[in-house]
Amino acid sequence: MGQGLRAGQVDGRWDGGLLRAEQSALVASWLRSPKLLADFSWALADTKVLRVQGPDGQFIVKAGGPDNHHLGRELAAHRAYTGPLVECGRAGRLLLADSGANLLVMEYLEGHLVEGTQAEQEPGTYAQAGELLRLFHNQGRRIDGRYELQATAKSLAWLDRAHRIDPAVEREARGRLAEYRPEPVTVVPTHGDWQPRNWLIHSGEVRVIDFGRFEFRPAATDLCRLAVQQWRQQPALEQAFLEGYGTDPRSDVVWRIDLLREAVGTAVWAFQVGDEEFEHQGHRMLTEALARW
């Protein structure tokens, strides 16, 4: 997994300038003479993800800038909710953290990304992913009277930003969001980006990474990204996942709103970061979501 090294030495620093100076020094003090092995960072986000060699083994270092909220979410997830996945070897253990520096050091997990490999097309992968998601979701639940209202307001706010959504599609999307009458829903600990780009495969075993979008949400929201991508033309993958999960958490009325909100966020965010391929996917998602009416 990973993209390889992309930076040379900067002022003799072990990280080649990929981290802020404070973060680099903290990691050096924690791991003692760390060596940068690979940069797994995603170009469209400001979170740095580094594979690092230390005297006691390999680690994953994750760091963000002062305005990065994903590291705080990931820290909250690891401190309270990743335990069952860690104990069965399906998620990396949090080892060290400094919330003020937006810096985490994680256990390194062997494996390669499922995305783009044969494992992405295999039902067994999805059966395991369903089992792991159920394990994660089952740790807590509560009734939230404001979640749906806030999620819909957020989608409308996305539409107020610059985008390239067709005006007629935008009007219909706004109308469907405005007419929706939110009710209290059950929320659980969710991953927020449950899909093959955040799954590793090692010796046939699925493992989970990146809890940077952790939040309490309805369980069905963790199925959105699979439904609009891998499951669209391969119902066997969806069936395997649901068998692994044990039930289907989706309800018809809320599910179509879930998909519409996901589509709006995708189309607008992708335009703002300049990812045209993902933006096209967002437009397709909008068309398909609105067709549910």
VOGU-3710 file (C-alpha; in Angstrom, 3 decimals, decimal comma):
1> mgqglragqv> 0,000/0,000/0,000  1,032/3,637/-0,293  2,549/6,050/-2,734  6,224/5,824/-1,876  8,431/8,693/-0,745  7,827/12,147/-2,135  10,236/14,309/-0,161  13,931/14,480/0,521  15,691/15,573/3,675  14,846/19,092/4,865
11> dgrwdggllr> 17,269/20,597/7,376  18,258/17,059/8,343  14,738/16,199/9,516  13,721/12,554/9,388  10,329/13,372/7,755  11,711/15,364/4,826  9,542/18,346/5,730  6,215/16,535/5,412  5,245/17,355/9,004  5,236/20,633/10,869
21> aeqsalvasw> 8,442/21,129/12,847  6,662/20,588/16,181  5,149/17,329/14,951  8,446/16,092/13,529  10,207/16,730/16,831  7,489/14,992/18,836  7,671/11,859/16,706  11,469/11,864/16,979  11,200/12,047/20,774  8,624/9,246/20,889
31> lrspklladf> 10,120/6,779/18,413  13,858/7,522/18,761  15,588/7,947/15,399  12,550/7,347/13,183  13,068/6,638/9,507  10,504/7,563/6,850  9,604/4,505/4,747  6,575/5,705/2,726  4,134/8,573/2,369  0,543/7,302/2,157
41> swaladtkvl> -1,028/10,773/2,258  -3,977/11,576/0,006  -3,238/14,622/-2,146  -6,741/16,098/-1,697  -6,543/16,258/2,099  -4,144/17,943/4,487  -3,784/14,855/6,700  -0,309/13,340/6,458  -0,102/9,558/6,731  3,443/8,222/7,009
51> rvqgpdgqfi> 4,850/4,731/7,391  7,779/4,996/9,762  10,495/2,649/10,992  11,547/2,923/14,602  13,887/0,832/16,772  10,913/-1,206/18,013  9,197/-1,817/14,672  7,048/-0,008/12,138  4,342/2,555/12,820  1,816/4,793/11,096
61> vkaggpdnhh> 2,136/8,488/11,888  -0,899/10,665/11,160  -0,739/14,439/11,402  -2,891/17,397/10,432  -2,776/21,169/10,348  -4,339/23,439/12,993  -7,719/23,471/11,193  -7,839/19,751/10,506  -10,775/18,174/12,380  -10,256/14,628/11,143
71> lgrelaahra> -7,468/13,855/13,583  -9,687/14,818/16,511  -12,409/12,499/15,243  -9,917/9,688/14,766  -8,557/10,179/18,261  -12,096/10,049/19,707  -12,805/6,849/17,796  -9,659/5,109/18,987  -10,063/6,178/22,586  -13,578/4,813/22,922
81> ytgplvecgr> -14,816/2,689/20,010  -12,160/0,822/18,015  -11,439/-1,633/20,836  -13,397/-4,622/19,468  -11,736/-4,252/16,056  -8,282/-3,830/17,587  -8,679/-6,860/19,832  -9,392/-9,139/16,875  -6,523/-7,676/14,860  -8,751/-5,865/12,359
91> agrllladsg> -7,742/-2,275/13,195  -4,507/-0,647/14,302  -4,014/0,239/17,940  -3,515/3,869/18,961  -0,100/4,056/20,657  0,690/7,740/21,171  -1,167/11,006/20,636  -0,916/14,739/21,175  -4,268/16,385/20,458  -2,770/19,874/20,649
101> anllvmeyle> -0,291/19,032/17,897  -2,924/17,103/15,896  -0,643/14,078/15,886  -1,211/10,319/16,277  1,075/7,295/16,202  -0,645/4,037/15,304  0,282/0,391/15,179  1,255/-0,566/11,613  -1,014/-3,162/10,012  0,282/-5,506/7,329
111> ghlvegtqae> -1,776/-5,591/4,164  -2,567/-3,788/0,928  -5,576/-1,692/0,011  -8,593/-3,617/-1,225  -9,447/-0,877/-3,725  -8,219/-1,688/-7,202  -7,442/-5,342/-6,480  -9,273/-8,602/-7,173  -10,443/-8,578/-3,548  -12,648/-5,582/-4,377
121> qepgtyaqag> -14,756/-7,858/-6,593  -15,058/-10,790/-4,193  -18,206/-11,335/-2,067  -16,104/-12,738/0,760  -14,460/-9,344/1,217  -17,853/-7,721/1,707  -19,098/-10,425/4,045  -16,126/-9,688/6,306  -16,641/-5,933/5,979  -20,276/-6,359/7,002
131> ellrlfhnqg> -19,292/-8,379/10,066  -16,730/-5,773/11,109  -19,139/-2,884/10,633  -21,776/-4,595/12,743  -19,168/-5,098/15,474  -18,362/-1,381/15,346  -21,977/-0,217/15,227  -23,101/-2,471/18,072  -21,092/-0,597/20,705  -23,724/2,007/21,425
141> rridgryelq> -26,942/3,589/20,254  -29,060/6,545/21,221  -31,964/8,583/19,895  -30,946/11,873/18,275  -33,733/14,375/17,686  -31,607/16,796/15,689  -29,376/14,668/13,458  -31,672/14,604/10,422  -32,438/18,310/10,683  -28,750/19,208/10,870
151> atakslawld> -27,731/16,830/8,077  -30,350/18,297/5,743  -29,355/21,866/6,638  -25,743/20,950/5,861  -26,740/19,695/2,399  -28,584/22,925/1,655  -25,509/24,842/2,801  -23,383/22,801/0,357  -25,688/23,923/-2,447  -25,063/27,548/-1,459
161> rahridpave> -21,390/27,091/-2,354  -19,833/27,234/-5,811  -20,582/24,150/-7,910  -21,420/22,962/-11,434  -24,700/21,194/-10,720  -27,283/21,773/-13,451  -29,742/24,482/-12,289  -32,776/22,246/-12,837  -31,153/19,441/-10,821  -30,248/21,886/-8,084
171> reargrlaey> -33,828/23,171/-7,884  -35,208/19,661/-7,596  -32,616/18,700/-4,975  -33,418/21,798/-2,922  -37,116/21,036/-3,201  -36,722/17,429/-2,021  -34,550/18,505/0,900  -36,937/21,299/1,871  -40,043/19,090/1,808  -38,409/16,379/3,946
181> rpepvtvvpt> -39,775/16,293/7,496  -37,006/14,990/9,764  -37,873/12,810/12,724  -35,727/11,531/15,597  -33,446/8,678/14,550  -31,269/6,089/16,249  -27,571/6,880/15,885  -24,566/4,615/16,431  -20,767/4,973/16,190  -20,057/5,186/12,451
191> hgdwqprnwl> -16,854/5,128/10,426  -18,044/7,667/7,862  -16,039/6,357/4,884  -16,663/2,605/4,889  -15,437/1,433/1,488  -12,562/-0,534/-0,110  -10,127/2,386/-0,099  -10,205/2,159/3,708  -9,957/-1,629/3,914  -6,746/-3,626/3,865
201> ihsgevrvid> -6,467/-7,281/2,912  -3,809/-9,542/4,431  -3,800/-13,329/4,025  -7,493/-13,147/3,145  -8,378/-11,084/6,208  -10,041/-7,661/5,925  -8,730/-4,885/8,162  -9,978/-1,323/8,615  -8,120/1,996/8,545  -8,850/5,728/8,759
211> fgrfefrpaa> -11,447/6,724/11,346  -11,096/10,425/10,508  -14,822/10,796/9,738  -15,981/9,056/12,929  -19,254/10,361/14,303  -22,535/9,131/15,768  -24,930/8,807/12,790  -27,674/6,444/11,621  -26,161/3,041/10,807  -27,380/3,179/7,197
221> tdlcrlavqq> -25,117/6,128/6,383  -22,100/3,800/6,449  -23,605/1,969/3,470  -23,979/5,028/1,220  -20,575/4,941/-0,450  -20,749/1,232/-1,196  -24,275/1,551/-2,599  -23,282/4,185/-5,171  -20,038/2,498/-6,173  -19,260/-1,204/-5,788
231> wrqqpaleqa> -22,854/-2,391/-5,313  -24,405/-0,552/-8,270  -23,894/-3,345/-10,787  -22,891/-6,201/-8,503  -25,813/-7,169/-6,243  -23,889/-10,224/-5,038  -21,496/-7,904/-3,185  -24,388/-6,119/-1,475  -25,997/-9,411/-0,519  -22,744/-10,734/0,948
241> flegygtdpr> -22,263/-7,546/2,952  -25,781/-7,629/4,390  -25,394/-11,306/5,288  -22,220/-10,419/7,145  -23,868/-7,431/8,816  -26,853/-9,528/9,820  -29,661/-7,177/8,778  -30,382/-4,225/6,510  -30,367/-0,937/8,469  -31,906/1,100/5,638
251> sdvvwridll> -35,467/2,441/5,573  -36,972/3,556/2,262  -37,971/7,085/3,310  -34,709/8,046/5,012  -32,444/6,091/2,638  -33,317/8,180/-0,400  -32,577/11,329/1,613  -29,298/9,785/2,787  -28,320/9,193/-0,840  -29,399/12,678/-1,922
261> reavgtavwa> -27,375/14,333/0,829  -24,369/12,165/-0,029  -24,704/13,119/-3,699  -24,881/16,843/-2,992  -21,826/16,748/-0,770  -19,868/14,710/-3,311  -20,654/16,945/-6,293  -19,914/20,210/-4,512  -16,845/19,084/-2,550  -15,267/17,456/-5,605
271> fqvgdeefeh> -15,716/20,651/-7,623  -14,118/22,714/-4,882  -11,013/20,513/-4,666  -10,730/20,083/-8,433  -11,390/16,340/-8,635  -13,316/16,151/-11,921  -13,744/12,383/-11,946  -15,261/12,411/-8,461  -17,373/15,421/-9,431  -18,827/13,457/-12,376
281> qghrmlteal> -19,648/10,661/-9,945  -21,432/13,193/-7,732  -23,558/14,372/-10,664  -24,454/10,778/-11,512  -25,319/10,163/-7,869  -27,629/13,179/-7,904  -29,490/11,909/-10,953  -29,903/8,452/-9,437  -30,906/9,765/-6,014  -33,592/12,066/-7,409
291> arw> -34,933/9,234/-9,578  -36,003/7,517/-6,332  -38,870/10,014/-6,165
//
